[in-house]
Every structure is written in C-alpha cells, then in structure tokens.
C-alpha cells in the first residue's frame, strides 16, 4: 500500500475512533483494575472518582514543580499520584475494615470530600495549577516504526507509554489473581473470609493491602487525564470516569482481561463525540447527547446486574461489601 493511501486509511473515521478509544479507555483500565483488586478482597470502593481526582491534581503538581528530565518527571508524577490515591484509600480502609463502617457511605463520603467541590479543587487552586499547560506530558510513541501501518498502526503502535503499561498491568493482575498463592488467598477472602481465617489467612491484612493497591491504581488513572488526555489541571477533570470504572468491574465479570475490553468499549463512546465534531458529522445533534453515552451505558449495565440472581450468575465475590468480624465465626 502506498504511503498516501495508508495515510488516508489511517485517517478514516473508524480508525480514528478506535485509536481514540484506546486513549480514553486507558484511565478506565487502571481504575477498573484497582476496583477489581479491592472487590476481590470483599471491599466495595465507591470512592474511586475522588481518588482519581486527587491523583490527577497531585500528579500534575509534581510535573509542574520538578525541574528534571521529561521521563523522570513523568515517572515521579505517576508515583506521587499513586501515593495520593493510596492515601485516600487508606482512609476508606480504616473506616470500613477497622471500624466496620458502611462501605457505601464511606466511599460516597470520600468522593464528595475529594470531588470537584472538595479537596482536589482546593489543592488545584491553592497550588496555583489552574489554566497552566503541563510542562511535560505523555506523548505517543512510534513503536518499532510501525505507527504508520494501515489500520493497526495508530491503534496498537502509536500510543503512549501509559497505554502499554496498562496492558502489562492487566496481564499482571490477571496472572496474580488466577495463578499465584496470594491471589488465590485474596479471592478466598472475598468469597468466605471466615473460612479463609480458619485456614490462617490474615483477612484484615489482605483487605487493607488490596484496598490500598486499588487506590494507587485509581490515582494513576486520574493522572492519565491531567498528564495525557487533557494535559492541564481543570476542576473535575475526570468527568465521572470513576463511576464508569466501578460499573466496568461488574460488566467484566470481575475479570482483568475483560476489564481491558470493556474499558475500550466505554472509551469508544467517550471518543465518539469529539470525532464526530471534528468531522462535522451530525452537527445538528447537541454534543451533550453523545457525551452522555458512556453514562447511559453505565446505567444500563447497573440495571441489568441489580438483581441478586444476576449478581450470583456474574460471579461477584460472595462477601463483597460485608464487614468481617472474627468473633462472629
């Protein structure tokens, strides 16, 4: 295929949407993996959105303040974003595991606390981050010079390091849960914490560790927005993606590989309005109609799985959302 024809193919509407779906789906992959780890241990974390927002603002702050090379600055930013998300998750873990508070109430409270009207906005304004472009951001990489390959090039070989790292994380989490002793232990904790305790598994430790890991993943997911998708700090930059990630875990049947597929499906709906606007398609249709598609799909998924029968059939951890009290065995 000639270079001119290859460029025309890669600029086609379908290829552009699919490539953008990977970009917009990447933060959902990270957030969903984090929620998957927490839920597999029996902890429901509805504070994902708040953790993503805190991760976004702290990651962006790190990039703006560090005077180092681009790669080092971005790696440090991801580390700080992960720590910020984990710190928020530690609050949730203490409330629901140690104090045995309602997991739903605690998660919602964290999202309100860290949301657009809370901590993240305060930090963004207090640190003077608003309306400033990122000094460094994640750019696309031409892997092996294949980014111009027709169709698959822009989708698979012309993405950023965040995308390729997310694929590695999906593989690692999937293997961890299915093929390792600690992974099998955490699944046992999520299914029957009493039986796991009898077997000598520290239920509290497993739930703490995996809730913190989930918060770290959520922090990185938030940084995907402020360091790649919209490389600047804007209050509420995640736009409710944390809620989509929670539904995505259900949509994927609590499996890491299907989290990737589902994230790109939701990402395609997120990318669709921008691609349509750029090409002037359906110009008479309000953009809000298309922008609502990911959330409409989220509602549909939650309605489908809302019954107890569906929950059992989909393979949800049996002890999800249930606090464990050792004396009640």
LINWONOR-V724608 format. One record per helix or strand. SS is the DSSP state (hx for helix, st for strand). FROM is the first residue (numbers start at 1). TO is the last residue. If there is no record, write none. Layout:
ss: [SS:SS]
from: [FROM:FROM]
to: [TO:TO]
This chain:
ss: [hx:hx:hx:hx:hx:hx:st:st:st:hx:hx:st:hx:hx:hx:hx:st:hx:hx:hx:hx:hx:hx]
from: [3:13:48:70:103:119:130:133:140:143:152:160:161:181:193:203:232:241:256:287:293:308:326]
to: [10:40:65:98:114:126:130:133:140:145:157:160:179:191:198:229:233:251:279:291:304:314:328]
